[in-house]
Amino acid sequence: MFNQLDFENWNRREHFQFFNQFDEPFFGIVAEIDCTVAYQICKTK
Protein backbone atom coordinates (compact mmCIF):
# COMPACT_ATOMS: atom_id res chain seq x y z
CA MET A 1 0.00 0.00 0.00
CA PHE A 2 1.31 3.43 -0.89
CA ASN A 3 0.74 6.56 1.20
CA GLN A 4 1.89 9.93 -0.06
CA LEU A 5 3.61 12.09 2.54
CA ASP A 6 2.95 15.75 3.10
CA PHE A 7 6.66 16.50 2.71
CA GLU A 8 6.38 20.17 3.66
CA ASN A 9 4.84 19.37 7.06
CA TRP A 10 6.50 16.00 7.72
CA ASN A 11 8.08 15.99 11.21
CA ARG A 12 11.06 13.88 9.95
CA ARG A 13 11.77 16.00 6.88
CA GLU A 14 15.05 17.40 8.20
CA HIS A 15 16.33 13.88 8.95
CA PHE A 16 15.35 12.72 5.47
CA GLN A 17 17.06 15.66 3.80
CA PHE A 18 20.25 15.09 5.80
CA PHE A 19 20.53 11.34 5.17
CA ASN A 20 19.28 11.57 1.59
CA GLN A 21 22.55 13.33 0.62
CA PHE A 22 24.64 10.26 1.57
CA ASP A 23 25.72 7.69 -1.03
CA GLU A 24 24.42 4.98 1.30
CA PRO A 25 21.81 6.63 3.57
CA PHE A 26 21.64 3.83 6.12
CA PHE A 27 22.66 3.59 9.73
CA GLY A 28 23.32 0.83 12.21
CA ILE A 29 23.62 0.43 15.93
CA VAL A 30 25.71 -1.81 18.10
CA ALA A 31 24.53 -3.12 21.44
CA GLU A 32 26.02 -5.42 24.04
CA ILE A 33 23.62 -8.22 24.97
CA ASP A 34 24.00 -10.84 27.69
CA CYS A 35 22.81 -14.13 26.15
CA THR A 36 24.05 -16.37 28.95
CA VAL A 37 20.61 -17.74 29.87
CA ALA A 38 19.57 -18.26 26.24
CA TYR A 39 22.88 -20.02 25.55
CA GLN A 40 22.40 -22.36 28.51
CA ILE A 41 18.85 -23.23 27.41
CA CYS A 42 20.02 -23.95 23.87
CA LYS A 43 22.85 -26.18 25.10
CA THR A 44 20.44 -28.29 27.17
CA LYS A 45 18.09 -28.79 24.24
HTML snippet that shows the backbone in 3Dmol.js (N, CA, C, O; Angstrom):
<script src="https://3Dmol.org/build/3Dmol-min.js"></script>
<div id="view" style="width:600px;height:400px;position:relative"></div>
<script>
const pdb = `
ATOM      1  N   MET A   1       0.851  -1.172   0.000  1.00  0.00           N
ATOM      2  CA  MET A   1       0.000   0.000   0.000  1.00  0.00           C
ATOM      3  C   MET A   1       0.898   1.236   0.000  1.00  0.00           C
ATOM      4  O   MET A   1       1.923   1.263   0.681  1.00  0.00           O
ATOM      5  N   PHE A   2       0.526   2.220  -0.736  1.00  0.00           N
ATOM      6  CA  PHE A   2       1.312   3.431  -0.891  1.00  0.00           C
ATOM      7  C   PHE A   2       0.587   4.608  -0.257  1.00  0.00           C
ATOM      8  O   PHE A   2      -0.585   4.848  -0.545  1.00  0.00           O
ATOM      9  N   ASN A   3       1.278   5.338   0.603  1.00  0.00           N
ATOM     10  CA  ASN A   3       0.741   6.559   1.198  1.00  0.00           C
ATOM     11  C   ASN A   3       1.653   7.716   0.841  1.00  0.00           C
ATOM     12  O   ASN A   3       2.860   7.649   1.069  1.00  0.00           O
ATOM     13  N   GLN A   4       1.099   8.754   0.295  1.00  0.00           N
ATOM     14  CA  GLN A   4       1.885   9.926  -0.062  1.00  0.00           C
ATOM     15  C   GLN A   4       2.065  10.815   1.164  1.00  0.00           C
ATOM     16  O   GLN A   4       1.108  11.107   1.881  1.00  0.00           O
ATOM     17  N   LEU A   5       3.299  11.239   1.393  1.00  0.00           N
ATOM     18  CA  LEU A   5       3.607  12.093   2.540  1.00  0.00           C
ATOM     19  C   LEU A   5       3.398  13.559   2.208  1.00  0.00           C
ATOM     20  O   LEU A   5       3.615  14.000   1.080  1.00  0.00           O
ATOM     21  N   ASP A   6       2.976  14.292   3.209  1.00  0.00           N
ATOM     22  CA  ASP A   6       2.948  15.751   3.095  1.00  0.00           C
ATOM     23  C   ASP A   6       4.357  16.216   3.469  1.00  0.00           C
ATOM     24  O   ASP A   6       4.630  16.523   4.630  1.00  0.00           O
ATOM     25  N   PHE A   7       5.237  16.265   2.486  1.00  0.00           N
ATOM     26  CA  PHE A   7       6.659  16.504   2.714  1.00  0.00           C
ATOM     27  C   PHE A   7       6.929  17.835   3.402  1.00  0.00           C
ATOM     28  O   PHE A   7       7.843  17.934   4.220  1.00  0.00           O
ATOM     29  N   GLU A   8       6.156  18.844   3.086  1.00  0.00           N
ATOM     30  CA  GLU A   8       6.382  20.173   3.665  1.00  0.00           C
ATOM     31  C   GLU A   8       6.123  20.201   5.173  1.00  0.00           C
ATOM     32  O   GLU A   8       6.755  20.972   5.895  1.00  0.00           O
ATOM     33  N   ASN A   9       5.206  19.374   5.646  1.00  0.00           N
ATOM     34  CA  ASN A   9       4.842  19.368   7.065  1.00  0.00           C
ATOM     35  C   ASN A   9       5.279  18.107   7.793  1.00  0.00           C
ATOM     36  O   ASN A   9       4.905  17.902   8.947  1.00  0.00           O
ATOM     37  N   TRP A  10       6.052  17.271   7.147  1.00  0.00           N
ATOM     38  CA  TRP A  10       6.503  16.005   7.720  1.00  0.00           C
ATOM     39  C   TRP A  10       7.471  16.282   8.867  1.00  0.00           C
ATOM     40  O   TRP A  10       8.431  17.032   8.689  1.00  0.00           O
ATOM     41  N   ASN A  11       7.236  15.685  10.049  1.00  0.00           N
ATOM     42  CA  ASN A  11       8.082  15.988  11.207  1.00  0.00           C
ATOM     43  C   ASN A  11       9.483  15.368  11.093  1.00  0.00           C
ATOM     44  O   ASN A  11      10.355  15.711  11.891  1.00  0.00           O
ATOM     45  N   ARG A  12       9.728  14.475  10.139  1.00  0.00           N
ATOM     46  CA  ARG A  12      11.061  13.881   9.952  1.00  0.00           C
ATOM     47  C   ARG A  12      11.738  14.390   8.674  1.00  0.00           C
ATOM     48  O   ARG A  12      12.707  13.794   8.202  1.00  0.00           O
ATOM     49  N   ARG A  13      11.238  15.466   8.132  1.00  0.00           N
ATOM     50  CA  ARG A  13      11.765  16.003   6.875  1.00  0.00           C
ATOM     51  C   ARG A  13      13.248  16.364   6.969  1.00  0.00           C
ATOM     52  O   ARG A  13      14.018  16.060   6.057  1.00  0.00           O
ATOM     53  N   GLU A  14      13.649  17.004   8.058  1.00  0.00           N
ATOM     54  CA  GLU A  14      15.052  17.396   8.202  1.00  0.00           C
ATOM     55  C   GLU A  14      15.969  16.179   8.256  1.00  0.00           C
ATOM     56  O   GLU A  14      17.065  16.211   7.697  1.00  0.00           O
ATOM     57  N   HIS A  15      15.541  15.114   8.914  1.00  0.00           N
ATOM     58  CA  HIS A  15      16.327  13.880   8.951  1.00  0.00           C
ATOM     59  C   HIS A  15      16.456  13.294   7.547  1.00  0.00           C
ATOM     60  O   HIS A  15      17.542  12.892   7.129  1.00  0.00           O
ATOM     61  N   PHE A  16      15.339  13.251   6.828  1.00  0.00           N
ATOM     62  CA  PHE A  16      15.354  12.720   5.472  1.00  0.00           C
ATOM     63  C   PHE A  16      16.295  13.516   4.583  1.00  0.00           C
ATOM     64  O   PHE A  16      17.097  12.938   3.849  1.00  0.00           O
ATOM     65  N   GLN A  17      16.204  14.823   4.645  1.00  0.00           N
ATOM     66  CA  GLN A  17      17.055  15.658   3.799  1.00  0.00           C
ATOM     67  C   GLN A  17      18.534  15.463   4.132  1.00  0.00           C
ATOM     68  O   GLN A  17      19.373  15.468   3.232  1.00  0.00           O
ATOM     69  N   PHE A  18      18.859  15.293   5.397  1.00  0.00           N
ATOM     70  CA  PHE A  18      20.250  15.086   5.803  1.00  0.00           C
ATOM     71  C   PHE A  18      20.778  13.749   5.277  1.00  0.00           C
ATOM     72  O   PHE A  18      21.820  13.702   4.624  1.00  0.00           O
ATOM     73  N   PHE A  19      20.057  12.669   5.564  1.00  0.00           N
ATOM     74  CA  PHE A  19      20.531  11.344   5.166  1.00  0.00           C
ATOM     75  C   PHE A  19      20.387  11.090   3.672  1.00  0.00           C
ATOM     76  O   PHE A  19      21.113  10.263   3.121  1.00  0.00           O
ATOM     77  N   ASN A  20      19.485  11.768   3.018  1.00  0.00           N
ATOM     78  CA  ASN A  20      19.279  11.573   1.586  1.00  0.00           C
ATOM     79  C   ASN A  20      20.500  12.015   0.771  1.00  0.00           C
ATOM     80  O   ASN A  20      20.657  11.584  -0.372  1.00  0.00           O
ATOM     81  N   GLN A  21      21.358  12.856   1.329  1.00  0.00           N
ATOM     82  CA  GLN A  21      22.552  13.334   0.624  1.00  0.00           C
ATOM     83  C   GLN A  21      23.684  12.298   0.626  1.00  0.00           C
ATOM     84  O   GLN A  21      24.641  12.433  -0.137  1.00  0.00           O
ATOM     85  N   PHE A  22      23.587  11.276   1.469  1.00  0.00           N
ATOM     86  CA  PHE A  22      24.636  10.263   1.565  1.00  0.00           C
ATOM     87  C   PHE A  22      24.561   9.291   0.391  1.00  0.00           C
ATOM     88  O   PHE A  22      23.486   9.057  -0.160  1.00  0.00           O
ATOM     89  N   ASP A  23      25.711   8.727   0.010  1.00  0.00           N
ATOM     90  CA  ASP A  23      25.725   7.690  -1.026  1.00  0.00           C
ATOM     91  C   ASP A  23      24.957   6.458  -0.557  1.00  0.00           C
ATOM     92  O   ASP A  23      24.216   5.849  -1.329  1.00  0.00           O
ATOM     93  N   GLU A  24      25.139   6.097   0.706  1.00  0.00           N
ATOM     94  CA  GLU A  24      24.416   4.983   1.299  1.00  0.00           C
ATOM     95  C   GLU A  24      23.725   5.507   2.564  1.00  0.00           C
ATOM     96  O   GLU A  24      24.317   5.490   3.643  1.00  0.00           O
ATOM     97  N   PRO A  25      22.483   5.970   2.438  1.00  0.00           N
ATOM     98  CA  PRO A  25      21.812   6.627   3.567  1.00  0.00           C
ATOM     99  C   PRO A  25      21.225   5.651   4.591  1.00  0.00           C
ATOM    100  O   PRO A  25      20.028   5.674   4.878  1.00  0.00           O
ATOM    101  N   PHE A  26      22.085   4.805   5.128  1.00  0.00           N
ATOM    102  CA  PHE A  26      21.644   3.832   6.117  1.00  0.00           C
ATOM    103  C   PHE A  26      22.425   4.033   7.399  1.00  0.00           C
ATOM    104  O   PHE A  26      23.466   4.691   7.393  1.00  0.00           O
ATOM    105  N   PHE A  27      21.953   3.493   8.471  1.00  0.00           N
ATOM    106  CA  PHE A  27      22.663   3.585   9.731  1.00  0.00           C
ATOM    107  C   PHE A  27      22.534   2.256  10.455  1.00  0.00           C
ATOM    108  O   PHE A  27      21.670   1.442  10.127  1.00  0.00           O
ATOM    109  N   GLY A  28      23.373   2.045  11.416  1.00  0.00           N
ATOM    110  CA  GLY A  28      23.316   0.834  12.210  1.00  0.00           C
ATOM    111  C   GLY A  28      23.645   1.161  13.656  1.00  0.00           C
ATOM    112  O   GLY A  28      24.207   2.213  13.962  1.00  0.00           O
ATOM    113  N   ILE A  29      23.291   0.258  14.520  1.00  0.00           N
ATOM    114  CA  ILE A  29      23.619   0.429  15.926  1.00  0.00           C
ATOM    115  C   ILE A  29      24.287  -0.840  16.428  1.00  0.00           C
ATOM    116  O   ILE A  29      24.102  -1.922  15.872  1.00  0.00           O
ATOM    117  N   VAL A  30      25.047  -0.689  17.464  1.00  0.00           N
ATOM    118  CA  VAL A  30      25.714  -1.811  18.103  1.00  0.00           C
ATOM    119  C   VAL A  30      25.283  -1.818  19.557  1.00  0.00           C
ATOM    120  O   VAL A  30      25.250  -0.778  20.214  1.00  0.00           O
ATOM    121  N   ALA A  31      24.952  -3.009  20.053  1.00  0.00           N
ATOM    122  CA  ALA A  31      24.529  -3.121  21.441  1.00  0.00           C
ATOM    123  C   ALA A  31      25.153  -4.367  22.052  1.00  0.00           C
ATOM    124  O   ALA A  31      25.329  -5.381  21.376  1.00  0.00           O
ATOM    125  N   GLU A  32      25.479  -4.284  23.311  1.00  0.00           N
ATOM    126  CA  GLU A  32      26.018  -5.421  24.036  1.00  0.00           C
ATOM    127  C   GLU A  32      24.853  -6.139  24.707  1.00  0.00           C
ATOM    128  O   GLU A  32      24.077  -5.529  25.443  1.00  0.00           O
ATOM    129  N   ILE A  33      24.739  -7.442  24.447  1.00  0.00           N
ATOM    130  CA  ILE A  33      23.622  -8.221  24.971  1.00  0.00           C
ATOM    131  C   ILE A  33      24.163  -9.430  25.726  1.00  0.00           C
ATOM    132  O   ILE A  33      25.051 -10.128  25.236  1.00  0.00           O
ATOM    133  N   ASP A  34      23.631  -9.673  26.906  1.00  0.00           N
ATOM    134  CA  ASP A  34      24.004 -10.842  27.692  1.00  0.00           C
ATOM    135  C   ASP A  34      23.070 -11.989  27.323  1.00  0.00           C
ATOM    136  O   ASP A  34      21.892 -11.976  27.680  1.00  0.00           O
ATOM    137  N   CYS A  35      23.596 -12.977  26.608  1.00  0.00           N
ATOM    138  CA  CYS A  35      22.811 -14.127  26.150  1.00  0.00           C
ATOM    139  C   CYS A  35      23.125 -15.381  26.943  1.00  0.00           C
ATOM    140  O   CYS A  35      22.906 -16.489  26.453  1.00  0.00           O
ATOM    141  N   THR A  36      23.629 -15.233  28.143  1.00  0.00           N
ATOM    142  CA  THR A  36      24.050 -16.375  28.955  1.00  0.00           C
ATOM    143  C   THR A  36      22.900 -17.351  29.182  1.00  0.00           C
ATOM    144  O   THR A  36      23.069 -18.554  28.981  1.00  0.00           O
ATOM    145  N   VAL A  37      21.753 -16.863  29.591  1.00  0.00           N
ATOM    146  CA  VAL A  37      20.613 -17.740  29.868  1.00  0.00           C
ATOM    147  C   VAL A  37      20.126 -18.417  28.583  1.00  0.00           C
ATOM    148  O   VAL A  37      19.863 -19.619  28.582  1.00  0.00           O
ATOM    149  N   ALA A  38      20.007 -17.678  27.523  1.00  0.00           N
ATOM    150  CA  ALA A  38      19.572 -18.257  26.244  1.00  0.00           C
ATOM    151  C   ALA A  38      20.570 -19.309  25.763  1.00  0.00           C
ATOM    152  O   ALA A  38      20.167 -20.347  25.239  1.00  0.00           O
ATOM    153  N   TYR A  39      21.841 -19.058  25.933  1.00  0.00           N
ATOM    154  CA  TYR A  39      22.876 -20.018  25.546  1.00  0.00           C
ATOM    155  C   TYR A  39      22.755 -21.302  26.349  1.00  0.00           C
ATOM    156  O   TYR A  39      22.865 -22.395  25.793  1.00  0.00           O
ATOM    157  N   GLN A  40      22.532 -21.180  27.645  1.00  0.00           N
ATOM    158  CA  GLN A  40      22.403 -22.360  28.506  1.00  0.00           C
ATOM    159  C   GLN A  40      21.169 -23.185  28.127  1.00  0.00           C
ATOM    160  O   GLN A  40      21.224 -24.414  28.108  1.00  0.00           O
ATOM    161  N   ILE A  41      20.069 -22.514  27.828  1.00  0.00           N
ATOM    162  CA  ILE A  41      18.853 -23.226  27.411  1.00  0.00           C
ATOM    163  C   ILE A  41      19.082 -23.965  26.095  1.00  0.00           C
ATOM    164  O   ILE A  41      18.653 -25.109  25.943  1.00  0.00           O
ATOM    165  N   CYS A  42      19.744 -23.328  25.158  1.00  0.00           N
ATOM    166  CA  CYS A  42      20.024 -23.953  23.868  1.00  0.00           C
ATOM    167  C   CYS A  42      20.938 -25.166  24.018  1.00  0.00           C
ATOM    168  O   CYS A  42      20.752 -26.180  23.345  1.00  0.00           O
ATOM    169  N   LYS A  43      21.910 -25.056  24.891  1.00  0.00           N
ATOM    170  CA  LYS A  43      22.847 -26.179  25.104  1.00  0.00           C
ATOM    171  C   LYS A  43      22.127 -27.390  25.700  1.00  0.00           C
ATOM    172  O   LYS A  43      22.471 -28.528  25.378  1.00  0.00           O
ATOM    173  N   THR A  44      21.140 -27.163  26.558  1.00  0.00           N
ATOM    174  CA  THR A  44      20.438 -28.293  27.173  1.00  0.00           C
ATOM    175  C   THR A  44      19.449 -28.948  26.221  1.00  0.00           C
ATOM    176  O   THR A  44      19.059 -30.097  26.426  1.00  0.00           O
ATOM    177  N   LYS A  45      19.048 -28.237  25.200  1.00  0.00           N
ATOM    178  CA  LYS A  45      18.088 -28.790  24.236  1.00  0.00           C
ATOM    179  C   LYS A  45      18.834 -29.255  23.016  1.00  0.00           C
ATOM    180  O   LYS A  45      18.223 -29.757  22.073  1.00  0.00           O
TER     181      LYS A  45
END
`;
const viewer = $3Dmol.createViewer("view");
viewer.addModel(pdb, "pdb");
viewer.setStyle({}, {cartoon: {color: "spectrum"}});
viewer.zoomTo();
viewer.render();
</script>
